[in-house]
Amino acid sequence: MSATTDQPTPAGEHDPLGRNYRKLWTASFISNLGDGVDAAALPLLAAALTRDPTLFAGVAVAGRLPWLVFALQAGAIADRVDRRRLMAGANVVRFALMAVLGVAVLGDWASIWLLYVVAFSLGIAETLFDNAAQAIMPSVVTRPQLERANGRLYAGEMVANQFLGPPLGGFLFAVAAAVPILLDAGTFLVAAGLIAWMTGSYAARRPTPTAAAGGPGVVADPDPTAAARDDAQPAIGELPRRRMRAEIAEGLGWLWGHRLLRTLAVLLGFMNGLSMMFFATFALFATDPDILGLGEIGFGFLLTAGAAGSVLASLVAGRIVERVGRGPTLWTTLIGSVVIPVATGASSDAFVVGALSAGFGFVAVVWNVVTVSLRQTIIPDELLGRVNSVYRFIGWGSMPIGAFLGGLIASSFGLRAPWYVAGGVMALALLPATRVITSRTIEEARAAAQD
């Protein structure tokens, strides 16, 4: 995903990102393989339990609702505790939830309502894990390595989540519905062990009162690459613990005062909400005999189509940024988020939809590499969990709303309608951002963060 120049680190010339990064990458790959299996298995399970588009979309609503109701608290927690331990604990919880669901399917007492409960609980754990995961990266590698590290992480995630997992999930579901779910439970447990195996402390590095006010005095390791060493112990200032509401408000105020990141967060909210508008009923769209008419295994393979574009994006995103700049790169992804949904909704050919899914996977991963690395560069470490949580509250909190609306639109106007609505609304959302997202504003923000 990223092709930035390697920077030597204490980890060694042949292992520039370090052992802790390898453990984090492997944990991500394994858990995402399980998620990819369930990306096919859970919609197929929901479709077996109900064919009502509104009830079916309710699973997606339940899974994304925690980003609307719990994301801010999760960010504050990520800035209070050791982020590695938080990630490991969240994965243990996800293991238990998937094990319960697998046993329920095996015992033939699963219901759509149990699926709602499990999806919501998984979402709570996901908000804790994802906020901590994005905040931990600057303590695993050095800042010049962020795009490369994030790129490799996304490459593994996409291969496992979209390329290998979905067809495996469709195949295993056809064999026995409980098998892919229990497999996912096992991947969460293994990933938790790998994360717990990482060495060092990963609590937020807090500034001294002087540094918090903008002056000198940040409590930091004098070696700027120390955070990337396997035995790094980030220094933590002894600041009094404040109420969570005040900490959340600080993160909200910081993001809202940063025009560029605020704009990116709002656009992400539109993209994710509108994407969920059509993805919430995608399994019905793909298996409807009057649209694509795919079976279980065919649906699993369709989900892998986006992986080809995603993996390609993970390998070339850095080169694209270097050649054309971050501004034009982001605008390419934004235009793609308008054109691709409309074209998909108009198609009845599985191969065309697969090619469009590959394009969507490409633009989504390029957007993620650029914006995630940008946030990790710009946001101060002591605020990283909270500001990221506000960013994702805006960017991901729209997803349950989009899924709910998508179900209603599909029920009222047909399974193609959500795709058309999503493309049209996204086109309107881009208009106010034309003067904010440019290479100049992005580089100015990056330069200001280094001062």
CORTACOR-V146626 format. One record per backbone hydrogen bond with DSSP energy under -0.5 kcal/mol. NH is the residue of the N-H (numbers start at 1). CO is the residue of the C=O. Records with the same first field share a line. If there is no record, write none. Layout:
BEGIN
NH: CO  CO
END
This chain:
BEGIN
12: 9
15: 12
18: 15
22: 18
23: 19
24: 20
25: 21
26: 22
27: 23
28: 24
29: 25
30: 26
31: 27
32: 28
33: 29
34: 30
35: 31
36: 32
37: 33
38: 34
39: 35
40: 36  37
41: 37
42: 38
43: 38
44: 40
45: 41
46: 42
47: 43
48: 44
49: 45
50: 46
53: 51
56: 52
57: 53
58: 54
59: 55  56
60: 56
61: 57
62: 58
63: 59
64: 60
65: 61
66: 62
67: 64
68: 65
69: 65
70: 66
71: 66
74: 70
75: 71
76: 72
77: 73
78: 74
79: 75
80: 77
81: 77
83: 81  202
86: 82
87: 83
88: 84
89: 85
90: 86
91: 87
92: 88
93: 89
94: 90
95: 91
96: 92
97: 93
98: 94
99: 95
100: 96
101: 97
102: 98
103: 99
104: 100
105: 101
106: 102
107: 103
108: 105
109: 104
110: 104
115: 111
116: 112
117: 113
118: 114
119: 115
120: 116
121: 117
122: 118
123: 119
124: 120
125: 121
126: 122
127: 123
128: 124
129: 125
130: 126
131: 127
132: 128
133: 129
134: 130
135: 131
136: 132
137: 133
139: 136
140: 136  137
141: 137
145: 142
146: 143
149: 145
150: 146
151: 147
152: 148
153: 149
154: 150
155: 151
156: 152
157: 153
158: 154
159: 155
160: 156
161: 157
162: 158
163: 158  159
164: 159
165: 160
168: 164
169: 165
170: 166
171: 167
172: 168
173: 169
174: 170
175: 171
176: 172
179: 176
180: 176
181: 177
182: 178
183: 179
184: 180
185: 181
186: 182
187: 183
188: 184
189: 185
190: 186
191: 187
192: 188
193: 189
194: 190
195: 191
196: 192
197: 193
198: 195
201: 232
206: 204
208: 217
212: 208
213: 209
214: 211
215: 210
220: 218
224: 222
226: 223
228: 225
229: 226
232: 229
234: 201
237: 206
239: 237
247: 243
248: 244
249: 245
250: 246
251: 247
252: 248
253: 249
254: 250
255: 251
256: 252
257: 253
258: 255
259: 257
262: 258
263: 259
264: 260
265: 261
266: 262
267: 263
268: 264
269: 265
270: 266
271: 267
272: 268
273: 269
274: 270
275: 271
276: 272
277: 273
278: 274  275
279: 275
280: 276
281: 278
282: 279
285: 281
286: 282
287: 283
288: 284
291: 288
292: 285  288
293: 288
294: 286
299: 295
300: 296
301: 297
302: 298
303: 299
304: 300
305: 301  302
306: 302
307: 304
308: 304  305
309: 305
310: 306
311: 307
312: 308
313: 309
314: 310
315: 311  312
316: 312
317: 313
318: 1
320: 316
321: 317
322: 318
323: 319
324: 320
325: 320  321
329: 325
330: 326
331: 327
332: 328
333: 329
334: 330
335: 331
336: 332
337: 333
338: 335
339: 335
340: 336
342: 338
343: 339
344: 340
345: 341
346: 342
347: 343  344
350: 348
353: 349
354: 350
355: 351
356: 352
357: 353
358: 354
359: 355
360: 356
361: 357
362: 358
363: 359
364: 360
365: 361
366: 362
367: 363
368: 364
369: 365
370: 366
371: 367
372: 368
373: 369
374: 370
375: 371
376: 372
377: 373
378: 374
379: 375
383: 380
384: 380  381
387: 383
388: 384
389: 385
390: 386
391: 387
392: 388
393: 389
394: 390
395: 391
396: 392
397: 392  393
398: 394
399: 396
401: 397
402: 398
403: 399
404: 400
405: 401
406: 402
407: 403
408: 404
409: 405
410: 406
411: 407
412: 408
413: 409
414: 410
417: 414
418: 414
419: 416
420: 416
421: 417
422: 418
423: 419
424: 420
425: 421
426: 422
427: 423
428: 424
429: 425
430: 426
431: 427  428
433: 430
434: 431
436: 433
437: 433
438: 436
442: 438
443: 439
444: 440
445: 441
446: 442
447: 443
448: 444
449: 445
450: 446  447
451: 447  448
END
